[in-house]
Amino acid sequence: MPPSPSRDSEPLAGPAAPRPLRAHWLAELIRLRETHWGPLDDADAVRRVRQLDTDLPSRILARADLLAQRENLTPMVDAWRRSARGILAVLFVLALLSGIGVALGALGDGSRPVNVLWALGALLGLHALTFLLWLASFLLRPSAVTGLGRLWLWATRKLSRGPDGALVPQALLNLLARAGALRWLFGAISHLLWLTALCAALAALLAVLSTASYRFIWATTLLAPDTFVGLTQAIGWLPAHLGFPMPDAAIIRASDGAQTLSPDAQVQWSLWLIGVLVVYGILPRLLAGTLCVAAALRALRHLRVDPLLAGFSPLRDRLEPPAQSTGIDRPVDPLHEPRVRGPALAGLAGQPVMLGLELPADLAWPPAGVPDGIRLAGNLDTREERNRVLDALAQAAASRLLIACDARQTPDRGTLSLIAELSAHAQTTGVWLITPPSPDEASGAGTRAALWRERLLALGLAADAILQSPAAPLAWLESGHG
């Protein structure tokens, strides 16, 4: 991890985040990822999240946000959302064109009379069937709901690439299902697509009927004319009560194709057809779509993290550790007592900090003449001391961090990893390679100092931040302290 400006100052996600659905989505995505491929390395994220003064669900969301940013899952979620919106826009365009096409097909080119029953079936037949199936779906499990919403989800899944990409829509489905919003979201998409198609059909009807002449007839072989009169009046009863005119019985009987009707009778048939489309097509979809949108939004407003859910329950002890005992269980072993007790590490924000990293007893620490403006963080000999410093730096990044190392030691992977972790909590990081005063030891230390320099440069440290002169460290720290 190269020592770059720290991101510790960035706000963590929490319950007051402006996009709660996205925060919960990321948490579910991280949960699925860890369930499939094992826990992620989250030591730094847990350390930062434990600084938050909030409840466990909010800490779970904050941890997921940090891990998603680190694992590049956040851009993947945003890309999937853009793709999903694009596919939805394409579906709305197709619905618009389909509605226009159905209306033109129902009326024909005007060269032949329009059979009102066939026109009505073309305009409302499939809509009525799917609407009745949606109503019947309330007797089934929510996951059994089908329709245009499922078509949209299927299309978005086809665009997912890679194992993590496949988990993005699955995480959303899991989240919506637990919140009770899945049925309503799919219903809203389906109804709004149908509403678009029906409104497009209505606009096409109004445009064509206003610019061309059509003759409306009914035709039947088995049914008597009075049966068709009753059917027409029954279908037009509700539209008539909402202000749409209905042909009278004489006009209906005369519309058998054998008689020539007046233009006023054709206008009545046109308005009857428009009224039936509005009342039995557009209004039900508008009401159902509004209901689904309102129910989906209400369910999403009540999104909650379930800490008992598999994948979340193990985080309780790590994000909310039990209180540690302050009593003394046994006498302190003088052989293991730290050579320099750790100082209080409060208020490191914007301060230059100096610390030693497993310095042996023959190297004087802390160095003499350290100015008051430089904070000393002790010599990190134990895991507890390292965690104490990391916790302090996680609360607020240091302006400059100087890490003193024994140049005689070999820079192993664990030491370099700790330097990288410490550097993530400072705006600028330097390493002081302390060489012993003995000339004999200096020759051997110089060889390892070159190895230190090589490894630190590979880690991303700047060349001028690798210090060896005894006077250079304090000058380097004070150069960034105004």
N, C-alpha and C positions, 0 to 999 in steps of 0.2 A: 504494500500500500504506500504510494508516494506521499511524502509530507506536503500536503496541500492545505489551503485554507479550510478550516473545520466547518462541518455542517451542523455542529452542535447548536448553533444559534437559530437554526430553522425550527419553526413551530412543529410540534408533533401533532398527529391527528388525534382527535378526541371526540367526545359526544357532541361538541358544539361545532364540528366541522361543517362547512357550507354544503358539502355533498355527502350526506350520511349514507346513501345507497352505495356510492363508490367505496367508502371506507369499509362497510360491511362486506361488500363484494370482494375486496382485497383480502379481508380476513378469512373468508370462506375459501378463496383461492389458495392462500397459504396453508390452510388446514388440509385441503385436498392434496396439495403438493407434498406436504410432510407425511400424510397418510400413505401415499403411493411410494415415495422414494426416501423416506426417513427424515428425521429432524434436521433442520438447517442450523448452521453455526450462528447462533444469535446472542453470543455473550455481550457484544457491544450494544445491541438493540435492547436487551434486557436491562443492562446497566443504565441506559438512558431513560427507559420507560419507568424504572423504579424511582426516578427522581420526580415523577409526576404526582401531584397531590390529587388523586382521583380514584375511582373505583376500579375493580378488576375488569369489567367489560371494556371500559375505556382504555385500559392499559393493553388489553388484547388487541384492540383496534390500532393503537399506536405502534405496537410491536409489528403488526402485520404491515402497516404503512412503511415502516423503516426497512423491513425485509423485502417488500415488493419493490421499493426503489433500488435496493442493492442488487436484487436478482433480475432487474429489468422486466419485472412483471407489470409494472404500472403502464409503461408504453404499450405493452401487449393488450392490456384491457382497453386503453384508449383507442388503439387501432381497431380492435374488435367492435367497439361502440360505433366508430365511424363507418365501418363496413356494414354493420347492422342497420344504421340509419340510411345508408345508401341503398341497400336492398329494399328497405321499407319504402323509400321514395320511388324505386322502380316498380314495386307492387302497386303503389297508388297510381302511377302513370298507366300501368296495365289495366287497373280497375276503371280508370277514366275512359280509356279507349274501348274497353269491353262494354261499358254502359252505353256509349254512343253507338257501337256496333249493334248491340241488341235492339236498341230503339229503331235504328234504320232498318234492321232486318224484320222487325215486327210490323212495320208499316209498308215495307216494300217500296217499289219505285213509283207507285201511283197508277200504274197501268192496269192493275187489277184491284177489285174491291178488297177491303181489309176485313177479315173475319175477326170480330171483336173477341171471341173466345180464344182463338189462336194467338192474337196479339197480347191478350191478358196473360196467357200462359207463358209466352216468351218473356214478357217483362217481369213477371212475379213468380213463376213456377219454381225455379231453383232457389230463389230467395226464400220463399215460403217454406220449402223443404229444409233448408239449412237452418232457418230460424227455429222451426219446430224441433229439430235435432238439438239445437243449443238449449232450448228450454228443457228437453228431455234429459240433457246431460246433468242436470242438477240432481237427478236420481242416481248418478254414477259417481265414482271417485273423481276428484279433480284432475288426476293425472290421465284420466281417460278422455279428457276433452280433446276434440279434434277441430279442424277448421283452418282458416287462413292464417291464424296465429301460429299454428304448428308448421304450416308451409314456410312462414317467415323464419322460424327457428331452424328448420331443416336447411334452408338456403344459407343462413349464417354459419352453420356448422360446416358446410362444404368449403367455406373459405378459411377455416382454421387450419393452421400448419403446425406440426410438431406436437409432442406430448403436452407441453404447457399450454399451447394454443387450444387443444381440445378441452383442457380443464377450465378455460375461461367461461364458455357458455354453460358448462356443467355446474360451475360454482354459482352462476346467476340463477340457474334452475333450482338448485338446492335452497338458495337463499329465499327465492320467491315462494317456493313450496312451503317452507317452514313459516314464512310470514303470512301465508294464506292469500298471497297476491297473484299466484300463477294463473289460476282460472280467470281472474278478472283482467289480467294483462292480455292474455291470449284473446279473451272475449272482446276487449276494447279494440285490439288490432283488427279482428275479424269484422266487427260491426262497423268500424270506421272505413274499412275497405269496401264493404257492401254499401255503406252510405255514399261513398264517393261514386261508385258505379251507378247507383239509383239516381243520384242527383245529376250525373252526366246524362243518363237516359232521359230524365225529365227535361233537361235543357235541350237535348236533341229533339224530343217530341215538340216542345214549344217552337223551336226554330223551323222544323219541317212543316208542322201543321200551320204555321203562320205564312209560309211561302209556297205551299203547294196544296192542291185540291185532292182530297181523299174521300172515298165512299165506304161507309161502314155497313156491314151486313152480318147476319147470323145465318148459319146453315146447319140443318139437322135432318136426319132421316128417320130416326126412331122416336124422337121427342116431339110432343105437340107444341104449337106456338105458345100456348099459355104456360107451359113449363119453362120456356126460355124467358118469358116475361117475368115470371116469379123469380127465376135465378138472377136476372139482371137487377130487379128491384131489391132483392136481398143483398146482393153485393154492393149496390149503391146506396143502401140505407144509411150507413154511418157517414160516408162522404157527404150525403145530402144534408145530414144534420150539422155538418161542419161548413156548409155554405157552397158546396159544389152541386151544380144542377144535375138532374137525372132525367133522361128521356121518359116521356109519359108512355102509357101502355099502348096507345095507338101507334106511336112512332116505332116502338119496339116490334110490334106485330108487322108493321109495314117494311121492316128492315130485313126481309127475307131474300132480297136480291132480285125478286121478280118485279118490284115496283121502283119507281124513281122518286127519291126523297128530295125535299126542298133543301137548300143550303143551310137553313136554320136547323134542320134536323141533324145534318152532319156536324154542325157546331156543338149541338147537345151531346152527340156521341163522343166527340173529341174531348169536351170538358169532363164527361163521365170517366173516360179512360185516364185522363190526367188526375182526376180526383181519386180514383182507385189506386193509382201509382203512389200518390202522396200519402194517402191515409194508411194503406196496407203495406207499403214498401218503405218510404222515407221516414215516416213518423215512428214506427216500431224500432227501426235501426237507430234512429237518433236517440230515443229514450233508452234503449238497451246500451248503446255506446256510452251515453252520459252516465248511466248507472255503473258500468264497468270501470270507466275512468275514475269516478268518485270512489268506488270501492277499492281500486288498486292504490290510489293515492293514500287513502285512509290506512290501508294495510302497510304501505311503505313507511308511513309516518310512525308506525309502532314497531319498526325494526329493532330487535334486541339481540345482543350476543348471549347465547346460552353457555355459561361457564362449565356446565356439566356435560356438554357435547364432547364426544370422542375427538381428541385432538386439541381441545381447549382445556379439559380438566387437568392434564399434567402441568399446565402453565401456572396454576394457582400458587404452588409452593415456590416457584421461581420469580413470579411477578409480585407476589405478596409473601415474602419469606416470614417465617415465624419469628417472634421477638427473641433476640439473643439474650442469654442470661448475663447479668452484670456482676454476679457474685464470683468469688474465687474458689474454684474447685480443689486446687492443689497449689503448693508453693511453686514459685517461679524457678525454673531450672537455670542457674546462672550460666551454664554452658550454652544455652539456647536463647538467652536474653539478647535482644538486639543491641548492637554496639551503640547505635544512636537511635533514641526513641523518636518515633514519628511525630512531627510537629502537627499542630492543628492546621487543617487545610480548608479553611473557610474563606470565601471571597477571593478566588483566583481569577475572576473575570478580568480580562485585559491586563493581567500582571505577568511580568517575566518570572519564570519558575526554573529552578535548578534542582536536579535530583541525581543520585547515584544509583547505578545498576549493579548490584551484587559486588560491590567493591570490597576487597579483602582488608584485613586489619592493618597491614603495613602501609596502606595508602591513607593519608590524613583526609578525613572527611568530617564535617564540611570544610572547604578551603578557607584560609584566613582572608580577612579583608573583604568579605561579601557586603556590598552596600545594603542599606535598609530597604531600598525599593525592590530588591530581588527576593522572591519567596523561596525558601528552602523546603523541599518535600521529602527530605530524608534519604536514606539509602535502602533501596528495595531489595531485601534479602529473602522475604517470604511471600507466599501467595497472598496472605492477609494484607501485607503492606502494599503489594501491587494493586489489589482490589480497592484498597482505601484511596490510593492516589487516582486510580481510574474513575472511581465514583465521584471524587471531588472535581476532576477535570470534566467529567460528563455533565456536571451541573452548569459549568461555564468554561469556555475555552481559554487557555492562557494566550497572551500575546506572543511570547517567545518561550520555548521550552528547550532547555539544555540538559542533555542526558550524558552523564559522565560514566565512562566504561574503562575497565582495566585493559590496556592495550596488550598485556601479556596473554590474556585469555583468547581462546579461539572463538570467533563469532559464529555460534551455532544457530540452527534454525529457530529454536525457541527464543533466543535473545533477540534476533532480528524481528521475529514476529511481535514481540513485546514492544520493541522500538516503533514498529509500524503502528501498533495499536495506540501507543501513547501519542504519536505524532498526529493521529487523526483528531486529537482534542486540543490542538494548538494551531495558531495561524502560521507560525514558522517554527521549525525544529532544527536543532543543531546537536551534534554528538562531539563530546570532548574525549579524546583518546589519551588517557593519563599514562604517561611513561614513567617508570621508576627512576629515581635519581642515580642508581648505580650504573657505571659505564658498562659493566659486563652484562647486566640485565637489559641495558638499553639496546644493545645490538640485537639480542633475541626479540625484544619487544618491537623493534623497528620492522622485523620481518612480518610479525602479526599485524602491525599497524597498517602495512601495505595491504594485507588481506582484508582488514576492517574497511579500509578505504574502498577497495574493490566491491565488497559486499554492500556497503552503504550506498555507493553510487548506483549499483544495480537496484537497490531498494527505492531509489528516486530522490535521494538526498542531494542537495546542491553541493558542488565541490567546496565552495567557500563556507559551508556549514559543517565541515568536518575539521575539527580543531585539534591541534597538538601542543601548541605553545602554551606554557603555563599562564601567560598574561592574556592570551587571546579570548578565553571563555567569558570573563567578566566584561571585557570590551564588547564582545559580540552581543551579550545580553543587554548591556546598557545602550547599545546603538539603536535598539528598537524600543527604548523606554523613554518617552518624553514627559 
